[in-house]
Amino acid sequence: MKSFKNLCKEELLKERENLQKQYDNYLKENLDLDMSRGKPCKEQLDLSNDILNINDYISRDNIDLRNYGILDGIKEAKKLFADILDIDENNIIIGGNSTLNMIYDAIARLYMFGYMDNTPWCKLSKIKFLCPVPGYDRHFDILEKFGFEMINIPITENGINMDMVENLCKNDEAIKGIICVPLYSNPTGTCYSKETVERLAKMETKAKDFKIFWDNAYALHYIYEKIELYNIFDACKKYNTQDRILYFFSTSKINFPGGGVSILAGSDNTIKDTLKHLSKQTIGYDKINQLKTVKFLKNKENTLKLMEAHSNILKPKFDIVLNTLEENFKNNPILKWEKPKGGYFVSVDTLEGLAKKVVAMCKEVGVVLTDAGSTYPKKIDINDTNIRIAPSFPSLEELQKAINIFCLCVKIATIDKMLAENNL
Ligand SMILES: Cc1ncc(COP(=O)(O)O)c(C=O)c1O
């Protein structure tokens, strides 16, 4: 296929007519295909079915876990996640089934009570947060709910625009935090380099109680390449800034989303401060599930084997998406994307002003994508270019059809834009 740029108006109109016919044929099929959320597929969920047969409830210290208690989590779970994530056991709290819930609660505690002796954020006239974009819609939704001003920070090849982050944090006391997905990030698949992690640890912040929300949701979720993330605790120890870390992780995409366990990790001060408040929120989380998780995952080595099995299921799906994009747009650069090394998404950018239209066209023909704009705070993508594709859930056949339709919609929307702008 020739680049649209090299076609005259008549050729474009002819191509448009041909594409419209294909679109109309798809319309007749009454399709119902979903590439909207990063959900594991059935084959991935089946990998963890054995966890359902584990009925133990006595801990390694002979504690009956059916009863109340152990607010910070059972020792064997702390040990397992300490090994997996290379964090000291004493700096880990094992929580309930969701990191998103933990992130929300952590923000709520800072908002209502403040960190240690610092002023609660609710008493300050303005709170600002730095938001790497494109990013995770549910993070932005939490920050919006609390009324924080969100400042977009562009994602770069090595993480985020650190010059911008450093300048802003150094000069503005109202900037209280940044929310990062440092590995195989949602949706761009970006991995933060050692330099980026180091600069986040080292940078000067005008706010004394500045927090880095380090949502390492995809810590183990490689597809094409295993990337070693520089340990933020090691980096912060060098500069004595450990108190700025709030580290999150869960087994949602290791065993069952919403049915796993989450962790919060932080400095000694952070763990102490968190437990002080947490003890008023709950008597303890679901320790039986914690034990089941440990018995199922066993150790780091076994967990990595399970992640390899996930990767083997996901890779052919990412191949379909990436190969189809390549076939359709390699010589016709009207869509941009990066090949992610892992994670759950492929992030693409249309020409300016087309993302909403493409998503709407896909929807009309029965292909559901995440709403355009969702990858930006308040759902405002000023250029209207970014679309998040989630290949994990559909079957290979469904996915191939869905991505073919997506490419078709991109082409139609682009031709319409070119014709409308008379850009020929
Ligand atoms: C970056 C990120 N954080 C958190 C979550 C949700 O995690 P949990 O199931 O532990 O609440 C997701 C889910 O897609 C995610 O992409």
The ligand as an SDF file (V2000), in Angstrom:
LIG
                    3D

 16 16  0  0  0  0  0  0  0  0999 V2000
   -0.6430    0.5380   36.5830 C   0  0  0  0  0  0  0  0  0  0  0  0
   -1.7080   -0.2460   37.2650 C   0  0  0  0  0  0  0  0  0  0  0  0
   -1.8380   -0.1650   38.6020 N   0  0  0  0  0  0  0  0  0  0  0  0
   -2.8000   -0.8300   39.2530 C   0  0  0  0  0  0  0  0  0  0  0  0
   -3.6960   -1.6490   38.5810 C   0  0  0  0  0  0  0  0  0  0  0  0
   -4.7410   -2.3450   39.3530 C   0  0  0  0  0  0  0  0  0  0  0  0
   -4.1220   -3.1430   40.2980 O   0  0  0  0  0  0  0  0  0  0  0  0
   -4.9180   -3.9150   41.4250 P   0  0  0  0  0  0  0  0  0  0  0  0
   -5.7000   -5.0000   40.7680 O   0  0  0  0  0  0  0  0  0  0  0  0
   -3.8510   -4.4410   42.3170 O   0  0  0  0  0  0  0  0  0  0  0  0
   -5.8150   -2.9300   42.1130 O   0  0  0  0  0  0  0  0  0  0  0  0
   -3.6030   -1.7570   37.1870 C   0  0  0  0  0  0  0  0  0  0  0  0
   -4.5620   -2.5750   36.4510 C   0  0  0  0  0  0  0  0  0  0  0  0
   -4.6280   -2.5750   35.2520 O   0  0  0  0  0  0  0  0  0  0  0  0
   -2.5920   -1.0320   36.5120 C   0  0  0  0  0  0  0  0  0  0  0  0
   -2.4530   -1.0790   35.1870 O   0  0  0  0  0  0  0  0  0  0  0  0
  1  2  1  0
  2  3  1  0
  2 15  2  0
  3  4  2  0
  4  5  1  0
  5  6  1  0
  5 12  2  0
  6  7  1  0
  7  8  1  0
  8  9  2  0
  8 10  1  0
  8 11  1  0
 12 13  1  0
 12 15  1  0
 13 14  2  0
 15 16  1  0
M  END
$$$$
